[in-house]
């Protein structure tokens, strides 16, 4: 079953250190966000394979926006 990783707040995307097809373990940083001059890593909770990446550096995401899908 796929796990959708969504933004928890409005933020800028600083980096996306994973790519589709990459195997990730729990604790892997999927996306690095920046909000109010603070860096917020979005971490993988369960591990799996990155199916889709929906953001790229420089984008602004809104609360609830889809970032990554893990399968």
C-alpha positions as CSV (number, residue, x, y, z in Angstrom):
1,X,0.0,0.0,0.0
2,X,1.3,3.4,-0.9
3,X,2.1,6.0,1.7
4,X,1.5,9.7,0.7
5,X,3.8,12.2,2.4
6,X,2.2,15.6,2.6
7,X,3.4,19.0,3.7
8,X,2.3,19.9,7.3
9,X,2.7,23.7,6.7
10,X,3.4,26.4,4.1
11,X,7.1,26.2,3.3
12,X,9.8,26.5,0.7
13,X,11.3,23.3,-0.7
14,X,15.1,23.6,-0.1
15,X,16.1,20.1,-1.4
16,X,14.7,16.8,-2.5
17,X,17.5,14.3,-1.8
18,X,15.6,11.2,-3.1
19,X,14.5,10.1,-6.5
20,X,11.8,7.9,-7.9
21,X,12.8,4.2,-7.7
22,X,15.2,4.8,-4.8
23,X,14.9,2.4,-1.8
24,X,14.6,4.4,1.5
25,X,14.7,3.3,5.2
26,X,12.9,4.7,8.2
27,X,14.4,8.0,9.1
28,X,15.6,8.9,5.6
29,X,15.1,12.6,4.7
30,X,12.7,12.7,1.8
31,X,12.3,16.5,1.5
32,X,14.0,19.4,3.2
33,X,11.6,22.3,3.8
34,X,12.2,25.9,5.1
35,X,9.7,28.0,7.0
36,X,10.3,31.0,9.1
37,X,14.1,30.6,8.6
38,X,14.0,27.1,10.1
39,X,14.9,23.9,8.2
40,X,12.4,21.2,8.6
41,X,13.3,17.7,7.3
42,X,10.4,15.5,6.2
43,X,11.4,12.0,7.2
44,X,10.4,8.5,5.9
45,X,8.5,6.7,8.6
46,X,8.1,3.1,7.3
47,X,10.6,2.6,4.6
48,X,10.0,1.3,1.1
49,X,10.6,2.5,-2.5
50,X,10.0,6.1,-3.6
51,X,7.3,5.8,-6.2
52,X,6.7,9.5,-7.0
53,X,8.3,12.8,-6.2
54,X,5.9,15.7,-6.6
55,X,8.1,18.7,-5.7
56,X,11.4,20.2,-6.6
57,X,13.7,22.8,-5.0
58,X,12.5,26.3,-5.2
59,X,8.8,25.5,-5.0
60,X,6.5,26.8,-2.3
61,X,4.1,24.1,-0.9
62,X,0.9,24.7,1.0
63,X,-0.3,22.7,4.0
64,X,-1.6,19.3,2.7
65,X,0.3,19.4,-0.7
66,X,1.6,16.0,-1.8
67,X,5.4,15.8,-1.6
68,X,6.3,12.1,-2.1
69,X,4.7,8.7,-2.5
70,X,6.4,5.7,-0.9
71,X,5.3,2.2,-1.9
